[in-house]
């Protein structure tokens, strides 16, 4: 029997609550839903008005993992959807605007991925993102070194950077910017990546070429493109354990000497939120948005 739950007046069928989704830790689907219910207050503002791409893993990370951008079949009519322009023609996508929609989406077992623009202005970036991806044997420790350099470089242009773990191996640097065409954000982000490579040639690479990446940090500037998305703050990831794309403080980045220091699981987030609140809250304040130089 599928339990029917009422969330903010919406009836939701939540399925397979005892199913283990993360075999490494025994973390169940019920615990996934509980995680999203308890982090909704900080997560929802980062999802709001941004069309959602679903990376679904209904049988856990070891099962089939598939990406979906269009509105999934069976989506309730009370979930907000919107038409989004795409090169291959317009598509309808989901917007998670409230707790009921969040719990419905979480029940599909998905990573949440969002673009750097809002639905009212598609293709106008109001976020800048740099994805720092370490090539083995480099780890998040090397990413931290690069992140600090990029923070200072952005500050020189009057831009405040905030940081979160990717929930995988690396880091995401984020900044709120006054809306610019996505192409312009891509150009600026790429110029920073090129500059970082010149400044730290032994540590940084700005090209995607796999053969260049072992032992270096790839500064991926491409996620600023209008069609690209980035893991949303606080999303769970399809990894062996229930890792979270977790906001972190700059002093944690500066103090990082081991990858374990920046690996956060769902159960860690309650205490972190009590201690820090939403470390990415400034991104939600248009008053903090800086003009691109």
C-alpha positions as CSV (number, residue, x, y, z in Angstrom):
1,X,0.0,0.0,0.0
2,X,1.3,3.5,-1.0
3,X,0.8,5.9,1.9
4,X,-1.0,9.1,1.0
5,X,0.3,12.2,2.7
6,X,-1.1,15.6,2.7
7,X,1.5,18.4,2.2
8,X,0.2,22.0,2.3
9,X,-3.3,20.8,1.2
10,X,-2.0,18.7,-1.7
11,X,-2.4,14.9,-1.6
12,X,0.8,13.0,-2.4
13,X,1.4,9.3,-2.9
14,X,4.8,8.6,-1.4
15,X,6.1,5.2,-2.5
16,X,8.7,2.6,-1.4
17,X,9.7,4.4,1.8
18,X,11.7,1.4,3.1
19,X,13.7,1.0,-0.1
20,X,17.4,1.4,0.5
21,X,18.7,3.9,-2.0
22,X,22.2,4.3,-0.6
23,X,23.5,0.7,0.1
24,X,26.8,2.0,1.6
25,X,25.0,3.5,4.5
26,X,21.6,1.9,4.4
27,X,19.9,5.3,3.8
28,X,16.3,4.7,2.7
29,X,13.9,6.6,0.4
30,X,11.9,7.6,3.5
31,X,15.1,9.2,4.9
32,X,15.6,11.0,1.5
33,X,12.1,12.5,1.8
34,X,12.7,13.4,5.4
35,X,15.9,15.2,4.4
36,X,14.1,17.3,1.8
37,X,11.2,18.1,4.1
38,X,13.6,19.3,6.8
39,X,15.9,21.4,4.4
40,X,13.0,22.8,2.4
41,X,13.2,26.2,4.0
42,X,16.8,26.8,2.7
43,X,16.5,24.7,-0.5
44,X,13.3,26.1,-2.0
45,X,14.5,29.7,-2.5
46,X,17.4,28.3,-4.6
47,X,14.9,26.3,-6.7
48,X,12.2,28.9,-7.1
49,X,11.6,30.2,-10.6
50,X,14.4,28.1,-12.1
51,X,13.3,25.3,-14.5
52,X,14.3,22.0,-13.0
53,X,16.3,19.3,-14.7
54,X,15.9,15.9,-13.1
55,X,18.8,13.4,-12.8
56,X,16.8,10.4,-11.6
57,X,18.2,7.3,-9.8
58,X,15.0,5.5,-8.6
59,X,16.9,2.3,-7.8
60,X,19.9,4.1,-6.2
61,X,23.2,5.2,-7.7
62,X,24.0,1.6,-8.8
63,X,20.8,1.3,-10.8
64,X,19.8,3.1,-13.9
65,X,20.6,6.9,-13.7
66,X,18.9,9.1,-16.4
67,X,18.6,12.8,-17.1
68,X,15.1,14.3,-17.9
69,X,14.4,17.9,-18.6
70,X,10.7,17.8,-19.8
71,X,7.8,17.5,-17.4
72,X,7.7,13.9,-16.3
73,X,4.6,11.8,-17.2
74,X,2.0,11.8,-14.4
75,X,3.0,15.2,-13.0
76,X,0.1,16.5,-10.9
77,X,-1.7,19.5,-12.4
78,X,-0.9,21.6,-9.3
79,X,2.8,21.4,-10.0
80,X,3.9,24.6,-11.7
81,X,5.3,24.1,-15.3
82,X,6.5,26.6,-17.8
83,X,7.4,26.8,-21.5
84,X,11.2,27.2,-21.9
85,X,12.9,28.1,-25.2
86,X,15.3,25.6,-26.5
87,X,17.4,25.3,-29.7
88,X,15.3,22.3,-30.8
89,X,12.0,24.1,-30.0
90,X,10.2,25.1,-26.8
91,X,9.8,22.5,-24.0
92,X,7.7,22.4,-20.9
93,X,9.7,22.1,-17.7
94,X,8.9,21.9,-14.0
95,X,9.3,24.7,-11.5
96,X,9.5,23.7,-7.8
97,X,7.8,26.6,-6.2
98,X,6.5,25.1,-2.9
99,X,7.0,22.3,-0.4
100,X,4.3,20.0,-2.0
101,X,6.1,20.2,-5.4
102,X,9.5,19.6,-3.7
103,X,8.1,16.4,-2.0
104,X,6.5,15.2,-5.2
105,X,9.9,15.7,-7.1
106,X,11.9,14.1,-4.2
107,X,9.6,11.1,-4.4
108,X,10.8,10.6,-8.0
109,X,14.4,10.2,-6.5
110,X,16.2,12.9,-8.4
111,X,19.2,15.2,-8.1
112,X,18.0,18.8,-8.6
113,X,19.8,20.7,-11.3
114,X,19.0,24.3,-12.3
115,X,20.2,26.9,-14.8
116,X,21.9,30.3,-14.0
117,X,18.7,32.2,-15.0
118,X,15.1,32.5,-13.9
119,X,12.0,31.7,-15.9
120,X,11.0,35.3,-16.3
121,X,14.3,36.0,-18.2
122,X,15.5,32.9,-19.9
123,X,19.1,33.2,-21.2
124,X,19.9,36.2,-18.9
125,X,22.3,34.9,-16.3
126,X,21.8,36.3,-12.7
127,X,24.4,33.8,-11.4
128,X,28.0,33.1,-12.3
129,X,29.2,29.6,-11.6
130,X,32.7,28.0,-11.8
131,X,32.8,24.2,-11.3
132,X,36.2,23.1,-9.9
133,X,36.7,19.4,-10.8
134,X,39.8,17.6,-9.6
135,X,41.6,15.1,-11.8
136,X,43.0,12.1,-9.8
137,X,45.3,12.2,-7.8
138,X,44.2,15.8,-7.1
139,X,41.3,16.1,-4.7
140,X,39.0,18.8,-3.2
141,X,42.1,20.0,-1.2
142,X,43.6,21.3,-4.5
143,X,40.2,22.7,-5.5
144,X,40.3,24.8,-2.2
145,X,43.6,26.4,-3.2
146,X,42.2,27.3,-6.6
147,X,38.9,28.5,-5.1
148,X,40.7,31.0,-2.8
149,X,42.6,32.4,-5.8
150,X,39.4,32.8,-7.8
151,X,37.7,34.4,-4.8
152,X,40.4,37.1,-4.7
153,X,40.3,37.5,-8.5
154,X,36.5,38.0,-8.4
155,X,36.8,40.4,-5.5
156,X,39.2,42.5,-7.6
157,X,36.2,42.9,-10.1
158,X,33.9,43.8,-7.2
159,X,32.2,40.3,-7.2
160,X,31.6,38.4,-4.0
161,X,32.0,34.6,-4.4
162,X,30.3,31.9,-2.3
163,X,31.2,28.3,-2.3
164,X,29.6,24.8,-1.9
165,X,30.8,21.3,-2.3
166,X,29.6,19.6,-5.5
167,X,28.5,16.6,-3.5
168,X,30.9,14.6,-5.7
169,X,34.6,15.4,-5.8
170,X,34.9,19.1,-6.3
171,X,33.6,22.6,-5.5
172,X,31.2,25.1,-7.1
173,X,32.0,28.8,-6.8
174,X,28.8,30.9,-7.2
175,X,28.2,34.7,-7.4
176,X,25.1,36.8,-7.9
177,X,25.5,39.1,-10.9
178,X,23.3,41.8,-12.5
179,X,21.6,40.0,-15.3
180,X,23.7,39.6,-18.5
181,X,23.2,37.4,-21.6
182,X,24.5,33.9,-20.8
183,X,27.1,34.2,-23.6
184,X,28.6,37.1,-21.8
185,X,28.8,35.2,-18.5
186,X,30.4,32.3,-20.4
187,X,33.1,34.6,-21.8
188,X,33.9,36.2,-18.5
189,X,34.0,32.8,-16.7
190,X,36.3,31.4,-19.4
191,X,38.6,34.4,-19.1
192,X,38.9,33.7,-15.3
193,X,39.7,30.0,-16.0
194,X,42.4,31.0,-18.5
195,X,43.9,33.5,-16.0
196,X,43.8,30.9,-13.2
197,X,45.7,28.5,-15.5
198,X,48.4,31.1,-16.3
199,X,48.8,32.0,-12.6
200,X,48.9,28.3,-11.4
201,X,50.0,26.2,-14.5
202,X,50.9,23.2,-12.4
203,X,47.5,23.2,-10.7
204,X,44.8,24.4,-13.1
205,X,43.6,23.5,-16.5
206,X,40.8,25.4,-18.4
207,X,40.3,22.9,-21.2
208,X,38.0,19.9,-20.9
209,X,40.5,17.5,-22.6
210,X,40.7,14.5,-20.4
211,X,44.4,13.9,-21.0
212,X,45.3,17.3,-19.6
213,X,43.4,16.8,-16.3
214,X,45.2,14.2,-14.1
215,X,46.6,15.9,-11.0
216,X,45.0,19.2,-11.9
217,X,41.9,21.1,-11.2
218,X,39.7,21.7,-14.2
219,X,38.0,25.1,-13.9
220,X,34.7,24.4,-15.8
221,X,33.4,27.7,-17.1
222,X,30.9,26.1,-19.5
223,X,28.0,25.7,-17.0
224,X,27.2,29.4,-17.5
225,X,25.8,28.6,-20.9
226,X,22.0,29.1,-21.1
227,X,21.3,25.4,-21.9
228,X,23.5,24.1,-19.0
229,X,22.6,23.4,-15.4
230,X,24.4,23.0,-12.1
231,X,23.5,20.9,-9.1
232,X,21.3,23.0,-6.9
233,X,22.5,23.9,-3.4
234,X,21.4,21.2,-0.8
235,X,20.6,18.6,-3.4
236,X,21.4,15.0,-2.6
237,X,23.7,13.3,-5.2
238,X,23.6,9.9,-6.8
239,X,26.8,8.7,-5.1
240,X,27.6,5.6,-2.9
241,X,26.5,7.6,0.2
242,X,23.8,10.3,0.6
243,X,26.3,13.2,-0.2
244,X,24.9,16.7,-0.3
245,X,26.0,19.7,-2.4
246,X,26.6,21.6,0.8
247,X,27.3,25.3,1.2
248,X,30.6,25.9,3.1
249,X,32.3,28.8,4.7
250,X,35.5,30.3,3.4
251,X,37.3,29.5,6.6
252,X,36.4,25.9,6.0
253,X,37.9,26.1,2.5
254,X,41.1,27.8,3.8
255,X,41.5,25.1,6.6
256,X,40.9,22.1,4.3
257,X,43.8,19.6,4.5
258,X,41.8,16.4,3.7
259,X,38.9,15.5,1.4
260,X,37.1,14.1,4.5
261,X,36.8,17.6,5.9
262,X,34.5,18.7,3.1
263,X,32.4,15.5,2.6
264,X,28.9,16.2,3.9
265,X,26.1,13.6,4.1
266,X,22.4,14.2,4.6
267,X,22.5,13.7,8.4
268,X,25.2,16.4,8.7
269,X,23.0,19.1,7.3
270,X,20.6,19.6,10.2
271,X,23.4,20.6,12.6
272,X,25.2,22.7,9.9
273,X,22.0,24.6,9.2
274,X,21.5,25.3,12.9
275,X,25.1,26.5,13.2
276,X,25.4,28.5,10.0
277,X,21.9,29.1,8.4
278,X,22.1,29.3,4.7
279,X,25.6,30.3,3.8
280,X,24.4,31.0,0.2
281,X,21.6,33.4,1.4
282,X,23.4,36.5,-0.1
283,X,22.9,34.9,-3.6
284,X,19.2,35.4,-3.1
285,X,19.5,39.1,-2.4
286,X,19.4,41.2,-5.6
287,X,21.1,44.0,-3.6
288,X,24.2,41.7,-3.5
289,X,24.3,41.2,-7.3
290,X,27.4,42.8,-8.9
291,X,27.8,44.0,-12.5
292,X,30.2,42.0,-14.6
293,X,33.2,44.2,-15.6
